[in-house]
Amino acid sequence: MSEKTSVLLSDVSIRGNIVEKEKLMTDAKIDGDVSAESLQTFEGSNIKGNINSTTVSLGGVIKGNIKSDKIRIKSTADVDGVLN
C-alpha cells in the first residue's frame, strides 16, 4: 500500500483546522490547527495554530505549539511556540 501525500501550494490560504491521516506538505498560509502523520513545511509557509504530528520538518513561520515524536527545524524556519 502506497503512502498518500497531500500538497498545499503557496497560493493556498486556509482558515480552519486541517486533519490529514498520512503525509502533508505545505507552503501555504494556514490559520488553524494542523494534525497529520507526517508534516513538512517549506520556506513560504505560515501556520498560526498548533501542530500535532508523528514527524515534523519545519521550514516556514510557525506561531503555535508543536507536539511530535520527531521535530526537524530547518534554517529557514521561524518558530514561536512550545516544542513537545
C-alpha positions as CSV (number, residue, x, y, z in Angstrom):
1,M,0.0,0.0,0.0
2,S,1.5,3.3,-1.1
3,E,1.6,6.4,1.2
4,K,-0.6,9.2,0.1
5,T,0.7,12.8,0.2
6,S,-1.4,15.9,0.3
7,V,0.2,19.1,-1.0
8,L,-0.9,22.7,-0.3
9,L,1.0,25.1,-2.6
10,S,2.0,28.7,-1.8
11,D,-1.1,30.3,-3.5
12,V,-3.4,28.5,-0.9
13,S,-4.8,30.2,2.2
14,I,-6.9,28.1,4.7
15,R,-8.8,29.3,7.7
16,G,-9.8,26.3,9.8
17,N,-8.3,23.1,11.1
18,I,-6.6,20.5,8.9
19,V,-6.6,16.8,9.6
20,E,-4.5,14.5,7.3
21,K,-4.2,10.8,8.1
22,E,-0.9,10.4,6.2
23,K,1.6,12.9,4.8
24,L,1.1,16.7,4.4
25,M,3.5,19.0,2.6
26,T,2.7,22.7,2.6
27,D,3.9,26.1,1.5
28,A,0.5,27.7,2.3
29,K,-0.9,30.1,4.8
30,I,-2.9,28.2,7.4
31,D,-4.9,29.9,10.2
32,G,-5.8,26.8,12.4
33,D,-4.5,23.7,13.9
34,V,-2.8,21.0,11.8
35,S,-2.9,17.3,12.5
36,A,-1.0,14.8,10.2
37,E,1.0,11.6,10.5
38,S,3.9,13.4,8.8
39,L,4.1,17.2,8.2
40,Q,6.7,19.1,6.1
41,T,6.5,22.9,5.8
42,F,8.5,25.0,3.4
43,E,10.0,28.5,3.5
44,G,6.8,30.3,2.3
45,S,4.5,28.6,4.7
46,N,2.9,30.5,7.6
47,I,0.9,28.5,10.2
48,K,-0.9,30.2,13.1
49,G,-2.1,27.3,15.1
50,N,-0.9,24.1,17.0
51,I,0.7,21.2,15.2
52,N,0.2,17.5,16.2
53,S,2.2,15.0,14.1
54,T,4.4,12.0,14.5
55,T,7.2,13.6,12.4
56,V,7.6,17.3,11.6
57,S,10.0,19.1,9.3
58,L,9.7,22.9,9.7
59,G,10.8,25.4,7.1
60,G,8.5,28.4,7.4
61,V,6.8,30.6,10.0
62,I,5.0,28.7,12.9
63,K,3.1,30.5,15.7
64,G,1.8,27.8,17.9
65,N,2.7,24.8,19.9
66,I,4.2,21.6,18.3
67,K,3.6,18.1,19.6
68,S,5.6,15.5,17.8
69,D,7.9,12.5,18.3
70,K,10.5,13.9,15.9
71,I,11.0,17.6,15.1
72,R,13.4,18.9,12.4
73,I,13.8,22.7,12.2
74,K,15.5,24.0,9.1
75,S,17.4,27.2,8.9
76,T,14.6,29.0,7.1
77,A,12.1,28.3,10.0
78,D,10.8,30.8,12.5
79,V,9.1,29.0,15.3
80,D,7.2,30.8,18.1
81,G,5.7,28.2,20.5
82,V,6.4,25.3,22.8
83,L,8.0,22.1,21.3
84,N,6.9,18.9,22.9
